[in-house]
Amino acid sequence: MSAIRLSCAAALVAITACSGGGGGGGGGGVSPGDGGAVAASGKLDVSYGTSGKVTFAPAITQNVVVDGEGNAFVGVETADQSQAYVVKLDASGNVATAYGDAGRVVVSPNGVWAGAMTIDAAGNLYAATHDPGVGVVQFDALGHRVPSVGGLSASALPAAMVRLSDGTFYVAVVGSGFTGQTFSVLFKYDRNGRPDTSQAGASIGGATALVVDEARGAVYAAYRATLNRFDIATRTVGGLGTGFISVCGAAPVGMDVDSAGNVYFATTCGDGGVLRATIWKFDPLGHLVGTFGSNGFRTGIFGPDSAATMAPRVEFVRVGPDGSVYVGGASDQDGCYKLTIAKMDSQGRDVTSFGVGGRLVLDAPGSTATKIELDGHGRLYALGYSNGTCTITSITPRSFLLVRASA
């Protein structure tokens, strides 16, 4: 397939792997013979797009959500911020032209959108924008706009969104009325995108990342060095000792929860001048899980930690149904940042059968992964970008990336 040109910048890169191990064996990693883990290849799927990639013209990708069949919905803002929309790509990496208007739906005609979105089992897509009069937007499985009332003010910046099994969902917003944007309000919506007027917004301690543990009735919100727990039943914030956990002096960039309610928290921490790409694991009460990594946290995910400007950086974490942990970010490859995905088991040990020694490195200069999703066929997707240089910058990146792997 030739390169597709739309008013967005994204590239789709696909890799293959087999599922690996939640329980893997001893030593520092898990290999095909350890603990029953299955081998993972971590190689580009050259049948996807053009030699593993689908490339879009310049703009800014905000987010991606993936349905059970592997259709990817990529949220985009045009480079001049004149429009914000979502492009649907099918499981082969082609634009799904039957969806919406030739494969895309407009979220905001004015380009004001923070990229918070989710999708339900029926294929309905929800996206939140602070465009005046728009709020939360809903599209059906065919990409048709569903009339709804969003209920977000023009000053509210939607930062994250999570959906519950009953179709209701929560949106965390930050607005100009909140001091230094360090506090957010969590709003509840019904399955049709209408605000739940029976519940006022609940104040939470910020939300650069949001994840739901529905089995235990909790929504976790992370901001800077804190992790807050919102109890869905009582609508109270707390449950983590003093109500939050301070983990280090850097903003969390990713978070997920496993089937046991343990929360994984990704960030790059500064420690005595050394930058450490770190994954933390907390139990539902907010205690570090000592069996994970070193007393509850794992560093050295993409190689040795460093005080240099090319120190490894972690951007996102996602937990698979078998307990495997996938981490996306960037690592220094001979003086050049390159998108890197690492795979470890539930105890923080490298799954060494994945890629090379547990890591897949994309040969794209100045690239990093910023978001990870999983589909219903055991495949992993990582959103990122490449700017064509060896450093990482968000200024005029040349292309955006969506990396796919079997989990």
Stockholm file with secondary structure:
# STOCKHOLM 1.0

chainA/1-407         MSAIRLSCAAALVAITACSGGGGGGGGGGVSPGDGGAVAASGKLDVSYGTSGKVTFAPAITQNVVVDGEGNAFVGVETADQSQAYVVKLDASGNVATAYGDAGRVVVSPNGVWAGAMTIDAAGNLYAATHDPGVGVVQFDALGHRVPSVGGLSASALPAAMVRLSDGTFYVAVVGSGFTGQTFSVLFKYDRNGRPDTSQAGASIGGATALVVDEARGAVYAAYRATLNRFDIATRTVGGLGTGFISVCGAAPVGMDVDSAGNVYFATTCGDGGVLRATIWKFDPLGHLVGTFGSNGFRTGIFGPDSAATMAPRVEFVRVGPDGSVYVGGASDQDGCYKLTIAKMDSQGRDVTSFGVGGRLVLDAPGSTATKIELDGHGRLYALGYSNGTCTITSITPRSFLLVRASA
#=GR chainA/1-407 SS CCCCCCSSCCEEEEEECCCCCSSCCSTTEECTTSTTCCCCCCEECTTTTBTTEEECCSEEEEEEEECTTCCEEEEEEETTSSCEEEEEECTTSCBCTTTTBTTEEEEETTCCCCCEEEECTTCCEEEECCSTTTCEEEECTTSCEECCCCCCCTTEEEEEEEECTTSCEEEEEEETTSGGGCCEEEEEECTTSCBCTTSCCEEESCCSEEEEEGGGTEEEEEETTEEEEEETTTTEECCSTTTBCCCCSSCCCEEEECTTCCEEEEEEEEETTEEEEEEEEECTTSCBCTTTTBTTEECCTTSSCBSSTTCCEEEEEEECTTSCEEEEEEEESSSSEEEEEEEECTTSCEETTTTBTTEEEEEEETEEEEEEEECTTSEEEEEEEECSSSSCCSSSCSEEEEEEEEC
#=GC SS_cons         CCCCCCSSCCEEEEEECCCCCSSCCSTTEECTTSTTCCCCCCEECTTTTBTTEEECCSEEEEEEEECTTCCEEEEEEETTSSCEEEEEECTTSCBCTTTTBTTEEEEETTCCCCCEEEECTTCCEEEECCSTTTCEEEECTTSCEECCCCCCCTTEEEEEEEECTTSCEEEEEEETTSGGGCCEEEEEECTTSCBCTTSCCEEESCCSEEEEEGGGTEEEEEETTEEEEEETTTTEECCSTTTBCCCCSSCCCEEEECTTCCEEEEEEEEETTEEEEEEEEECTTSCBCTTTTBTTEECCTTSSCBSSTTCCEEEEEEECTTSCEEEEEEEESSSSEEEEEEEECTTSCEETTTTBTTEEEEEEETEEEEEEEECTTSEEEEEEEECSSSSCCSSSCSEEEEEEEEC
//
